[in-house]
Amino acid sequence: MKLIYTFLISLLSISVSAQTDVTLKINHKFGIEDFAYGAIATNNMGHAFKATRLEYYVTQITIIHDGGTETSVPLDVVALVQPGTEVSTEIDLGNYPVTTIESVKFYIGVYEPINNADPTLFDVSHPLGPKSPSMHWGWAAGYRFIAYEGFGGADFSQNFQLHGLGNENYFEVSSAVMVETVGGALVMNVNGDYAAGLNDIDLTSGTISHGTTGAAQKVLENWRDLVFSVYTANLPSNESINNVISIYPNPSQGAFEINLSASTDLQNVVIFNELGEQVQVIQIKGQSNLTIAIENAGIYMVAFTGVNGETVETKRIIVQ
């Protein structure tokens, strides 16, 4: 009996201490299309643009798993995300005692006091080391949290430069995830829609904004509120979901209008909270306009599902 008891205790210890590799994978998008330098995209104001530079920092990552447990990733896990160089960026987070992952949280930018430290303390190969073009503005101002540049306006003749920074603009992002198992590791898929990153910014007149306010701050707010969502199935390449679905106002006090401006085969609207828990299901039933109401403040994902229950698109909304 003693041998059996010891064996059971050993099995329990292994089960409790089991560690799983976890990766955060950010898929780089313009709406449902892959992000690419030189590709034409449009923000919510109808301003067409072409991106020539996009870089941003991801730090202080937290995994939400197994019914809402929050596990923080060590601070030395830092990523300089450069969408123009790859279709997706994978950030290895390490090993954690997780089974089911519901969502992820992370910050855009660099945390204090590292933000105001000397970048030459890091090797050039480190994300926080000296870069060319530079991602460090100066000791007082710190790092560029986001550098977004390109051309808009008539014939794409107007250059825009948006460099967001400042400790006061170090914003946390929260997003549901689509998890897949790859070689025994859990990979959290998140889409980054970088067209939405330029929402409500005039791209027709050569906007130059470097600093903590104005359009530079707006880019960081868009990254916080609009850019990231769960990984979703693509529509046919000749159909733009951004022209099919709109939700407004966003943020709101809890009431949202959904407009389906083109014929679709969508069946349901499914609303999830930050933990990935389903809180509402609304049947579309051929309607082109819907109203949804959410009582509690927070960040929610609105998923639009098709005839077979597949997720066609998601939108991120905020209840203030």
Backbone hydrogen bonds, N-H to C=O, Kabsch-Sander energy under -0.5 kcal/mol:
donor,donor_aa,acceptor,acceptor_aa,energy
5,Y,1,M,-2.4
6,T,2,K,-2.4
7,F,3,L,-2.1
8,L,4,I,-2.2
9,I,5,Y,-2.3
10,S,6,T,-2.0
11,L,7,F,-2.1
12,L,8,L,-2.3
13,S,9,I,-2.2
14,I,10,S,-2.2
15,S,11,L,-2.3
16,V,12,L,-2.6
17,S,13,S,-2.0
18,A,14,I,-0.6
18,A,15,S,-0.7
20,T,96,Y,-2.5
22,V,94,G,-2.3
23,T,186,L,-2.6
24,L,91,I,-2.5
25,K,23,T,-0.6
25,K,188,M,-3.1
26,I,24,L,-0.6
26,I,89,T,-2.8
27,N,25,K,-0.6
27,N,190,V,-3.0
28,H,26,I,-0.5
28,H,87,V,-2.5
29,K,27,N,-0.5
29,K,192,G,-2.7
30,F,33,E,-3.2
33,E,30,F,-2.0
35,F,28,H,-1.9
38,G,51,A,-1.5
39,A,36,A,-1.6
41,A,39,A,-0.5
41,A,49,F,-2.3
43,N,47,H,-1.7
46,G,43,N,-1.9
48,A,46,G,-0.7
49,F,41,A,-2.5
50,K,151,F,-2.4
51,A,39,A,-0.6
52,T,149,E,-2.7
53,R,149,E,-1.7
55,E,147,A,-1.8
56,Y,81,V,-2.0
57,Y,145,F,-1.8
58,V,79,A,-2.5
59,T,107,Y,-2.2
62,T,105,K,-3.2
63,I,71,T,-2.9
64,I,103,S,-2.3
65,H,63,I,-0.6
65,H,69,T,-2.9
66,D,100,T,-3.4
69,T,65,H,-2.1
71,T,63,I,-2.6
71,T,69,T,-0.5
73,V,61,I,-3.0
77,V,74,P,-1.9
78,V,76,D,-1.1
79,A,58,V,-2.2
81,V,56,Y,-3.1
81,V,79,A,-0.8
84,G,54,L,-0.6
85,T,82,Q,-2.0
86,E,83,P,-1.0
89,T,26,I,-2.4
91,I,24,L,-3.2
91,I,89,T,-0.5
92,D,90,E,-0.6
93,L,22,V,-2.5
93,L,91,I,-0.5
94,G,22,V,-0.8
96,Y,20,T,-2.3
98,V,96,Y,-2.1
102,E,64,I,-2.5
103,S,64,I,-1.7
104,V,175,S,-2.6
105,K,62,T,-2.5
106,F,173,V,-2.1
107,Y,59,T,-3.0
108,I,171,F,-2.2
109,G,57,Y,-1.5
109,G,107,Y,-0.7
115,N,111,Y,-2.0
116,N,113,P,-1.4
117,A,114,I,-1.8
121,L,118,D,-1.7
122,F,119,P,-1.8
126,H,123,D,-1.8
129,G,126,H,-1.9
137,W,142,G,-2.4
138,G,142,G,-1.1
142,G,138,G,-3.7
144,R,135,M,-3.1
145,F,143,Y,-0.8
145,F,164,G,-2.2
146,I,164,G,-1.5
147,A,55,E,-2.7
148,Y,162,L,-2.8
149,E,53,R,-2.8
150,G,160,F,-2.1
151,F,50,K,-2.5
152,G,158,Q,-3.0
153,G,48,A,-0.6
156,F,153,G,-2.1
157,S,154,A,-1.4
158,Q,152,G,-2.7
159,N,157,S,-0.6
160,F,150,G,-2.7
161,Q,207,T,-2.2
162,L,148,Y,-2.7
163,H,209,S,-2.5
164,G,146,I,-1.6
164,G,162,L,-0.6
165,L,211,G,-1.7
166,G,141,A,-0.6
166,G,143,Y,-0.5
169,N,166,G,-2.1
170,Y,167,N,-1.4
171,F,108,I,-0.6
171,F,169,N,-1.5
173,V,106,F,-4.1
175,S,104,V,-2.5
177,V,102,E,-1.1
178,M,189,N,-1.8
179,V,177,V,-0.6
180,E,187,V,-2.1
182,V,180,E,-0.6
182,V,185,A,-2.5
185,A,182,V,-2.0
186,L,21,D,-2.9
187,V,180,E,-3.2
187,V,185,A,-0.6
188,M,23,T,-3.3
188,M,186,L,-0.6
189,N,178,M,-2.9
189,N,187,V,-0.8
190,V,25,K,-2.4
191,N,229,S,-2.9
192,G,27,N,-3.0
193,D,191,N,-0.6
193,D,227,V,-2.7
194,Y,29,K,-2.6
194,Y,192,G,-1.0
197,G,193,D,-0.6
198,L,195,A,-1.7
199,N,196,A,-1.7
201,I,198,L,-1.3
203,L,201,I,-0.6
209,S,161,Q,-3.0
209,S,207,T,-0.5
211,G,163,H,-2.5
211,G,209,S,-0.5
216,A,213,T,-0.9
217,Q,213,T,-0.8
218,K,214,G,-2.0
219,V,215,A,-2.1
220,L,216,A,-1.3
221,E,217,Q,-2.2
222,N,218,K,-2.6
223,W,219,V,-2.3
224,R,220,L,-1.9
225,D,221,E,-2.4
226,L,222,N,-3.2
227,V,222,N,-1.8
228,F,223,W,-0.5
229,S,191,N,-1.7
231,Y,189,N,-0.7
233,A,311,T,-1.5
239,E,236,P,-2.2
241,I,239,E,-0.7
243,N,240,S,-1.4
244,V,241,I,-1.6
245,I,241,I,-2.2
246,S,259,N,-1.6
248,Y,257,E,-2.1
252,S,318,I,-2.0
256,F,292,I,-2.6
257,E,248,Y,-3.3
258,I,290,L,-3.2
259,N,246,S,-2.7
259,N,257,E,-0.5
260,L,258,I,-0.5
260,L,288,S,-3.3
261,S,244,V,-1.6
261,S,259,N,-0.8
262,A,244,V,-0.5
267,Q,305,T,-3.2
268,N,305,T,-1.1
269,V,282,I,-3.0
270,V,268,N,-0.5
270,V,303,A,-3.1
271,I,280,Q,-2.6
272,F,301,M,-2.8
273,N,277,E,-2.3
276,G,273,N,-1.9
279,V,271,I,-3.1
280,Q,271,I,-1.3
282,I,269,V,-2.9
284,I,267,Q,-3.1
285,K,267,Q,-0.6
287,Q,284,I,-2.1
290,L,258,I,-2.4
292,I,256,F,-2.5
294,I,254,G,-2.6
298,G,319,V,-2.1
300,Y,317,I,-2.7
301,M,272,F,-2.3
302,V,315,K,-3.4
303,A,270,V,-3.6
303,A,301,M,-0.6
304,F,313,E,-3.0
305,T,268,N,-2.2
305,T,303,A,-0.6
306,G,310,E,-2.7
309,G,306,G,-1.7
312,V,304,F,-3.1
312,V,310,E,-0.6
313,E,304,F,-1.2
315,K,302,V,-2.3
317,I,300,Y,-2.7
319,V,298,G,-3.1
320,Q,252,S,-2.9
320,Q,318,I,-0.6
